[in-house]
């Protein structure tokens, strides 16, 4: 598939070439292709291989924005959560969340109750025409006794009870993005991972495409397009596409989450905080039950804007462990409890001294029209801030691109188009029937309505339907399918971004060897 895409990229002229294929780039490619534009999308690594792959997996409905009275952002987030439920019912599921109410005013029961009511009003249509399995209940306030049952062992004199609201989480955020890329390809886009932009094709103030290098072979070629959309995220702050192109305002923060091998709080995501002793502020951390373990974070540290990717230090890890234990002392987390780090870069409101904890994160996305800003035609830069609203921002980006290209495309369709595997009308019935057939939960969640296509690979070799080792339910068929249908090029693509093999940490050697062996019989694999 990649070889064919590379031939197309070098020989065609497109309406759009999208550089960078995390959440924002993938959804931009899908939105544009579904509207009938000719689209090329590339990434210097794998699709969803950077910050978009490293999150707390929460698809936010926007309740947190009410504390800043950001009604518009709350409403947008609520609608995008709704869209994710409909686009990918196999990957996105409801989750109950809780945080303690306290004696002080803004965290008191009355104040939090007002927030819950306002959130419910702003999302009053959240369950309209929604599958019963994906319905979001109203928030509520609970007693201290009930809070203690849900979050055991948290002793503090000022805790008066708890505020419960309901949101969504993603079983696998990477597969959501891979699904968007596949949807774009299905609508006519050409997509290639491991293709790096080296420079813009331009004549004075007019951009007409990008010069690129195939990272795997070193071959260089050009992709011609009427418009370039720079979707490289925080990397565009470090290195804009050209010296005379304005980069987004702000700085960069390292962001780290960890996977803890024990489930600390069952059935609820919990927002817990502690007071920083030498500063007049609190640090809030979220503990998310996920895959029978706990995802916890987030730790932030300001980063130099000249450095390609932050180095995670022992001090960072120790500081995060100390933070989590301070927020939830019963956890008693040690390094031995941590199986994986999730790290990425996020934009900040301003450039902050490198190393500073908790820089102010950028609140709103930036959409830069370089013809208006720099008098350079044919390029737009997008800098996103939240995974949840990536599709919404992508739609706005394509609206701007179409306006500048004087194109009258079809109306946006990405919010109404199921991602691959998402053709499921009744999720509860789908799961019941699948589990009764002996299909693993993780295969049903990851592949949705496409799981039958995965199982068909067993007709070639029944061994493909067996788990790759005793430590994982992932089968050889899933690995082979990811190469044939899901644009995987390397072993790490399969392990970390197509299957659950590496979801909780490094898989055992037997699983890795079997995975590589099954795939290598069908494709030359880069390890």
URGI-V681673 format. One record per pair of residues at least 24 apart in sequence whose C-alpha atoms are under 10 Angstrom apart, sorted by the first residue. I is the first residue (numbers start at 0). GAP is how many residues later the second one is. If there is no record, write none. Layout:
i: <I	I>
gap: <GAP	GAP>
//
This chain:
i: <0	0	0	0	0	0	0	0	0	0	1	1	1	1	1	1	1	1	2	3	3	3	4	4	4	4	4	4	4	4	5	5	5	5	5	5	5	5	5	6	7	7	7	7	7	8	8	8	8	8	8	8	8	8	8	8	8	9	9	9	9	9	9	9	10	10	10	10	11	11	11	11	11	11	12	12	12	12	12	12	12	12	12	12	13	13	13	13	13	13	13	13	13	13	13	13	13	14	14	14	14	14	14	14	14	14	14	14	14	14	15	15	15	15	15	15	15	15	15	15	15	15	15	15	15	15	15	15	16	16	16	16	16	16	16	16	16	16	16	16	16	16	16	16	16	17	17	17	17	17	17	17	17	17	17	17	17	17	17	17	18	18	18	18	18	18	18	18	18	18	18	18	18	18	19	19	19	19	19	19	19	19	19	19	19	19	19	19	19	19	19	20	20	20	20	20	20	20	20	20	20	20	20	20	20	20	20	20	20	21	21	21	21	21	21	21	21	21	21	21	21	21	21	21	21	21	22	22	22	22	22	22	22	22	22	22	22	22	22	22	22	22	22	22	22	22	22	22	22	22	23	23	23	23	23	23	23	23	23	23	23	23	23	23	23	23	23	23	23	23	23	24	24	24	24	24	24	24	24	24	24	24	24	24	25	25	25	25	25	25	25	25	25	25	25	25	25	25	26	26	26	26	26	26	26	26	26	26	26	26	26	26	26	26	26	27	27	27	27	27	27	27	27	27	27	27	27	27	27	27	28	28	28	28	28	28	28	28	28	28	28	28	28	28	29	29	29	29	29	29	29	29	29	29	29	29	29	29	29	29	29	29	29	30	30	30	30	30	30	30	30	30	30	30	30	30	30	30	30	30	30	31	31	31	31	31	31	31	31	31	31	31	31	31	31	31	31	31	32	32	32	32	32	32	32	32	32	32	32	32	33	33	33	33	33	33	33	33	33	33	33	33	33	33	34	34	34	34	34	34	34	34	34	35	35	35	35	35	35	35	35	36	36	36	36	36	36	36	36	36	37	37	37	37	37	38	38	38	38	38	38	38	38	38	39	39	39	39	39	39	39	39	39	39	39	40	40	40	40	40	40	40	40	40	40	40	40	41	41	41	41	41	41	41	41	41	41	42	42	42	42	42	42	42	42	42	42	43	43	43	43	43	43	43	43	43	43	43	43	43	44	44	44	44	44	44	44	44	45	45	45	45	45	45	45	45	45	45	45	45	46	46	46	46	46	46	46	46	46	46	46	46	46	47	47	47	47	47	47	47	47	47	47	48	48	48	48	48	48	48	48	49	49	49	49	49	49	49	49	50	50	50	50	50	50	50	50	50	50	51	51	51	51	51	51	51	51	51	52	52	52	52	52	52	52	52	52	52	52	52	53	53	53	53	53	53	53	53	53	53	53	54	54	54	54	54	54	54	54	54	54	54	54	54	54	54	54	55	55	55	55	55	55	55	55	55	55	55	55	55	55	55	55	55	55	56	56	56	56	56	56	56	56	56	56	56	56	56	57	57	57	57	57	57	57	57	57	57	57	57	57	57	57	58	58	58	58	58	58	58	58	58	58	58	58	58	58	58	59	59	59	59	59	59	59	59	60	60	60	60	60	60	60	60	60	61	61	61	61	61	61	62	62	62	62	62	62	62	62	62	62	63	63	64	64	65	65	65	65	66	66	66	70	70	70	71	72	72	72	73	73	73	74	74	74	75	75	75	75	76	76	76	76	76	76	76	77	77	77	77	77	77	77	77	77	78	78	78	78	78	78	78	79	79	79	79	79	79	80	80	80	80	80	80	81	81	81	81	81	81	81	81	81	81	81	82	82	82	82	82	82	82	82	82	83	83	83	83	83	83	83	83	83	83	84	84	84	84	84	84	84	84	84	84	85	85	85	85	85	85	85	85	85	85	85	85	85	86	86	86	86	86	86	86	86	86	86	86	86	86	86	87	87	87	87	87	87	87	87	87	87	87	87	87	87	87	87	88	88	88	88	88	88	88	88	88	88	88	88	88	88	88	88	89	89	89	89	89	89	89	89	89	89	89	89	89	89	89	89	89	89	89	89	89	90	90	90	90	90	90	90	90	90	90	90	90	90	90	90	90	91	91	91	91	91	91	91	91	91	92	92	92	92	92	92	92	92	92	92	93	93	93	93	93	93	93	93	93	93	94	94	94	94	94	94	94	94	94	94	94	94	94	95	95	95	95	95	95	95	95	95	95	95	95	95	95	96	96	96	96	96	96	96	96	96	96	96	96	96	96	96	96	97	97	97	97	97	97	97	97	97	97	97	97	97	97	97	97	97	97	97	98	98	98	98	98	98	98	98	98	98	98	98	98	98	98	98	99	99	99	99	99	99	99	99	99	99	99	99	99	99	99	99	99	99	99	100	100	100	100	100	100	100	100	100	100	100	100	101	101	101	101	101	101	101	101	102	102	102	102	102	103	103	106	106	106	106	107	107	107	107	107	107	108	108	108	108	108	108	108	108	108	109	111	111	111	111	111	111	112	112	112	112	112	112	112	113	114	114	114	114	115	115	115	115	115	115	118	119	119	129	129	130	130	130	130	130	131	131	131	131	132	132	132	132	133	133	133	133	134	134	135	135	135	135	136	136	136	137	137	137	138	138	138	138	138	139	139	139	140	148	149	149	149	149	149	149	150	150	150	150	150	150	150	150	150	151	151	151	151	151	152	152	152	152	153	153	153	153	153	153	154	154	154	163	163	163	164	164	165	165	166	168	168	168	168	169	169	170	170	170	170	170	170	170	171	171	171	171	171	171	171	171	171	171	172	172	173	173	173	173	174	174	174	174	174	174	174	174	174	174	175	175	175	175	175	176	176	177	177	177	177	177	177	177	178	178	178	178	178	178	178	179	179	179	179	179	179	180	180	180	180	181	181	181	181	181	182	182	182	182	182	183	183	185	190	191	191	192	192	192	193	194	194	195	196	196	196	196	197	197	198	198	199	199	199	199	199	200	200	201	201	201	202	203	203	204	204	204	204	204	204	205	205	205	205	205	205	206	206	206	206	207	207	207	208	208	209	215	215	224	225	225	225	225	225	225	226	226	226	226	226	226	226	226	227	227	227	227	227	227	228	228	228	228	228	228	228	228	228	228	229	229	229	229	229	229	229	230	230	230	230	230	230	231	231	231	231	232	232	232	232	232	232	232	232	233	233	233	233	233	233	233	233	233	233	233	233	234	234	234	234	234	234	234	234	234	235	235	235	235	236	236	236	236	236	237	237	237	237	237	237	238	238	238	238	239	240	240	243	243	244	244	244	244	244	244	244	244	245	245	245	245	245	245	246	246	246	246	246	247	247	247	247	247	247	247	247	248	248	248	248	248	248	248	248	249	249	249	249	249	249	249	249	249	249	250	250	250	250	250	250	250	250	250	250	250	250	250	250	250	250	250	251	251	251	251	251	251	251	251	251	251	251	251	251	251	251	251	251	251	251	251	251	251	252	252	252	252	252	252	252	252	252	252	252	252	252	252	252	252	252	252	252	252	252	252	252	252	252	253	253	253	253	253	253	253	253	253	253	253	253	253	253	253	253	253	253	253	253	253	253	253	254	254	254	254	254	254	254	254	254	254	254	254	254	254	254	255	255	255	255	255	255	255	255	255	255	255	255	255	255	255	256	256	256	256	256	256	256	256	256	256	256	256	256	256	256	256	257	257	257	257	257	257	257	257	257	257	257	257	257	257	257	257	257	257	258	258	258	258	258	258	258	258	258	258	258	258	258	258	258	258	258	258	259	259	259	259	259	259	259	259	259	259	259	259	259	259	259	259	259	259	259	259	260	260	260	260	260	260	260	260	260	260	260	260	260	261	261	261	261	261	261	261	261	261	261	262	262	262	262	262	262	262	262	262	262	263	263	263	263	263	263	263	263	263	263	263	263	264	264	264	264	265	265	265	265	266	268	268	268	269	269	270	270	270	270	271	271	271	271	272	272	272	272	272	273	273	273	273	273	273	274	274	275	275	281	282	282	282	282	282	283	283	283	284	284	284	284	284	284	285	285	286	286	286	289	290	290	290	290	291	292	292	293	293	294	294	294	294	294	295	295	295	295	295	296	296	296	296	297	297	297	297	297	298	298	298	298	298	299	299	299	299	299	299	299	299	299	299	299	300	300	300	300	300	300	300	300	300	300	301	301	301	301	301	301	301	301	301	301	301	301	301	301	301	302	302	302	302	302	302	302	302	302	302	302	302	303	303	303	303	303	304	304	304	307	308	308	308	309	309	309	310	311	311	315	316	337	337	338	338	338	338	339	339	339	339	339	340	340	345	345	345	345	346	346	346	347	360	361	364	364	364	365	366	366	366	366	366	367	368	368	368	368	370	376	377	377	378	379	390	418	419	419	419	419	420	420	420	420	420	420	420	421	421	421	421	422	422	422	423	423	439	439	439	440	441	441	441	441	442	442	442	442	442	442	445	445	445	445	446	446	446	450	450	452	452	452	453	453	453	453	453	453	454	455	456	460	462	463	463	463	466	466	466	467	467	467	467	467	467	467	467	467	467	468	468	468	468	468	468	468	468	468	469	469	469	470	470	470	470	470	471	471	471	471	471	471	472	472	473	473	473	473	473	474	474	474	474	474	474	475	475	475	475	475	475	475	476	476	476	477	477	478	478	478	478	478	479	479	479	479	479	479	479	479	480	481	482	482	482	482	483	483	483	487	488	488	488	488	488	489	489	489	489	489	489	490	490	490	490	490	490	490	491	491	492	492	493>
gap: <189	190	191	482	483	484	485	486	487	488	188	189	190	191	192	485	486	487	189	186	187	188	35	36	180	184	185	186	187	188	36	184	185	186	187	189	208	215	217	183	32	181	182	183	215	30	31	32	33	181	182	183	212	213	214	215	216	201	202	210	211	212	213	214	210	211	212	213	26	28	210	211	212	213	25	26	27	195	196	209	210	211	212	213	24	25	26	175	176	194	195	209	210	211	212	213	214	24	25	193	194	209	210	211	212	213	386	387	390	392	24	25	173	192	193	207	208	209	210	211	212	213	362	363	382	385	386	389	24	25	172	173	174	191	192	193	206	207	208	209	210	211	212	213	362	24	25	173	191	192	207	209	210	211	212	213	214	361	362	363	24	25	176	177	178	191	209	210	211	212	213	214	222	362	24	25	26	27	28	29	30	173	175	176	177	209	210	211	212	213	215	24	25	26	27	28	29	31	156	157	159	160	170	171	172	209	210	211	212	24	25	26	27	28	29	30	31	152	155	156	159	209	210	211	365	368	24	25	26	27	28	29	30	150	151	153	154	155	157	158	208	210	361	363	364	365	366	367	368	371	24	28	153	207	208	209	358	359	360	361	362	363	364	365	366	367	368	369	370	371	373	152	155	156	204	205	206	207	208	357	359	365	366	369	150	151	152	153	154	155	156	157	158	165	205	364	365	368	149	150	151	152	153	154	156	157	363	364	365	366	367	368	371	387	388	152	153	156	201	203	362	363	364	365	366	367	368	369	370	386	151	152	153	154	155	156	158	160	161	162	200	365	366	369	149	150	151	152	153	154	155	156	157	158	159	361	364	365	382	383	384	387	389	149	152	153	156	360	361	363	364	365	366	367	368	380	381	382	383	384	386	152	155	156	157	362	363	365	366	367	369	370	377	378	379	380	381	382	150	151	152	153	154	155	156	157	376	379	380	381	149	150	151	152	153	154	155	375	376	377	378	379	380	383	152	363	373	374	375	376	377	378	379	151	152	153	372	373	374	375	376	150	151	152	361	365	370	371	372	373	149	150	151	152	187	145	146	148	149	150	151	152	186	188	144	145	148	149	150	151	152	183	184	185	188	140	143	144	148	149	150	151	152	154	187	188	190	148	149	150	151	152	153	154	155	170	189	148	149	150	151	152	153	154	172	188	189	148	149	150	151	152	153	154	168	169	170	171	172	188	147	148	149	150	151	170	171	448	132	146	147	148	149	441	442	443	444	446	447	451	127	128	130	131	134	144	145	146	147	440	441	446	450	125	126	127	128	129	130	133	145	445	449	125	128	144	295	443	444	447	448	124	182	183	259	292	293	294	295	182	183	203	204	291	292	293	294	295	336	121	122	125	181	291	292	293	334	335	119	120	121	122	123	124	289	290	291	334	443	444	119	120	201	202	203	204	287	288	289	290	291	115	118	119	200	201	202	203	240	241	242	243	287	288	289	331	332	113	114	117	200	201	202	203	230	231	232	233	234	238	239	240	241	242	286	35	111	112	113	114	115	116	117	231	233	238	330	331	34	35	36	37	109	110	111	112	113	115	211	228	230	329	330	25	26	33	34	35	36	108	109	110	111	114	327	328	329	330	106	107	108	109	326	327	328	329	58	62	65	104	105	106	107	327	328	57	60	61	105	326	327	52	53	55	56	57	59	60	102	103	104	51	55	54	298	49	50	52	53	39	45	48	47	48	51	50	290	291	316	45	48	49	44	47	48	47	312	313	316	46	309	310	311	312	313	315	41	44	45	46	47	48	89	310	311	44	46	47	309	310	313	336	308	309	310	311	312	335	45	86	87	88	307	308	41	43	44	45	46	48	52	53	54	86	333	43	305	308	309	331	332	333	334	335	84	85	86	92	304	307	331	332	334	335	45	46	48	49	50	83	84	85	333	337	43	44	45	48	329	330	331	332	333	336	337	338	339	89	92	93	327	328	329	330	331	332	333	334	335	336	337	82	87	88	91	329	330	331	332	333	334	335	336	357	358	359	360	42	44	45	81	329	330	332	333	334	335	336	337	338	356	359	360	80	81	82	86	329	330	331	332	333	334	337	340	341	352	353	354	355	356	357	358	359	78	79	80	81	82	84	85	328	330	331	351	353	354	355	356	357	42	76	77	78	79	80	81	84	353	40	41	42	43	74	75	76	77	78	352	39	40	41	42	43	72	73	74	75	76	39	41	70	71	72	73	74	75	172	173	174	193	194	40	41	43	68	69	70	71	72	73	171	172	173	174	192	42	65	66	67	68	69	70	71	170	171	172	173	174	189	190	191	41	42	43	44	49	52	53	63	64	65	66	67	68	170	171	172	173	174	188	42	48	52	60	62	63	64	65	66	169	170	171	172	173	174	187	41	42	43	44	47	48	51	54	58	59	60	61	62	63	64	170	171	172	173	40	41	42	43	46	57	58	59	60	61	62	63	42	54	55	56	57	58	59	60	54	55	56	57	58	54	55	52	53	55	56	50	51	52	53	54	55	31	32	33	34	50	51	52	53	54	31	27	28	29	50	51	52	26	27	28	29	49	50	51	26	24	25	48	50	24	25	47	48	49	50	46	45	46	295	296	293	294	295	296	297	293	294	295	296	293	294	295	296	34	292	293	294	31	32	29	30	31	32	28	29	30	26	27	28	24	25	26	27	28	24	25	26	24	116	115	116	117	118	119	120	113	114	115	117	118	119	121	177	179	112	113	176	178	179	175	176	177	178	118	173	174	175	176	177	173	174	175	104	105	106	103	104	102	103	102	100	119	120	121	120	275	119	120	271	274	275	329	332	118	119	270	273	274	325	326	327	328	331	214	324	322	323	324	325	244	245	271	272	311	321	322	323	324	325	243	244	270	321	322	242	320	241	242	308	309	310	319	320	239	240	241	242	243	268	307	211	234	237	238	239	240	238	239	305	306	237	238	303	304	305	231	234	235	236	237	230	235	234	296	295	297	294	295	296	295	24	25	24	24	25	26	44	24	43	42	43	24	28	41	42	179	24	27	174	175	176	173	172	173	166	169	170	171	172	173	165	169	170	171	172	173	169	170	171	172	169	170	171	169	170	31	273	310	153	151	152	153	175	178	179	150	151	152	153	174	175	177	178	149	150	151	152	153	173	139	140	149	150	151	152	153	168	169	172	137	138	149	150	151	152	153	149	150	151	152	153	163	149	150	151	152	112	113	114	148	149	150	151	152	71	74	75	110	111	112	113	114	148	149	150	151	70	71	72	73	74	110	111	112	148	69	145	146	147	68	69	71	110	146	66	67	68	69	70	71	66	67	68	69	141	138	140	130	132	125	126	128	129	130	131	134	136	122	123	124	127	128	135	121	123	134	135	136	99	117	118	119	120	133	134	135	98	99	100	101	102	113	117	134	55	97	98	99	100	101	102	110	111	112	51	52	53	54	95	96	97	98	99	100	101	102	103	108	109	110	111	48	49	50	51	52	53	54	55	58	93	94	95	96	97	98	99	100	102	107	108	109	110	46	47	48	49	50	51	52	57	91	92	93	94	95	96	98	99	101	102	103	104	105	106	107	108	109	44	45	46	47	48	49	50	55	56	57	58	62	89	90	91	92	93	94	100	101	103	104	105	42	43	44	45	46	47	48	55	57	87	88	89	90	91	103	40	41	42	43	44	45	56	60	61	64	85	86	87	88	89	28	29	30	38	39	40	41	42	43	60	63	83	84	85	86	87	29	36	37	38	39	40	41	59	62	63	79	80	81	82	83	84	85	246	28	29	30	31	34	35	36	37	38	78	79	80	81	82	83	244	245	246	27	29	30	32	33	34	35	36	71	73	74	75	76	77	78	79	80	81	244	245	30	31	32	33	34	72	75	76	77	78	79	243	244	27	30	31	32	33	69	71	75	76	77	24	25	26	27	28	29	30	31	32	68	24	25	28	29	30	31	32	64	66	67	68	69	24	28	29	66	24	26	27	28	25	25	26	27	26	58	25	26	56	57	52	54	55	56	50	51	53	54	55	49	50	51	52	53	54	51	52	47	50	45	40	41	43	44	75	39	40	43	35	38	39	41	42	43	38	41	37	40	41	214	151	209	212	213	212	46	211	44	210	43	45	46	47	209	24	25	28	45	46	24	26	27	45	25	26	44	45	60	24	25	44	58	59	43	44	45	46	55	56	57	58	59	60	61	44	45	51	52	53	54	55	56	57	58	43	44	45	46	49	50	51	52	53	54	55	56	57	58	59	42	43	44	45	48	49	50	51	52	53	54	56	47	48	49	50	51	46	47	49	37	34	35	36	33	34	35	32	29	31	39	24	166	167	164	165	166	167	162	163	164	165	166	163	164	37	38	39	40	36	37	38	37	24	24	24	25	28	27	26	27	29	30	33	29	28	31	32	35	33	27	26	27	25	24	24	29	27	28	29	30	24	25	26	27	28	29	30	25	26	27	28	25	26	27	24	25	33	34	35	32	31	32	57	58	30	31	32	35	56	57	32	52	53	54	31	51	52	27	30	24	25	28	24	25	26	27	28	31	26	25	24	57	55	50	51	54	44	47	48	33	40	41	42	43	44	45	46	47	50	38	39	40	41	42	43	44	45	46	38	40	41	30	36	37	39	40	28	29	30	35	36	39	27	28	25	26	27	37	41	24	25	26	36	39	40	35	38	39	40	41	42	43	38	41	42	37	41	35	36	37	39	40	35	36	38	39	40	41	42	43	38	37	36	39	40	42	35	38	39	37	34	35	36	37	38	26	29	34	35	36	37	24	25	28	29	34	35	36	34	35	33	34	25>
//
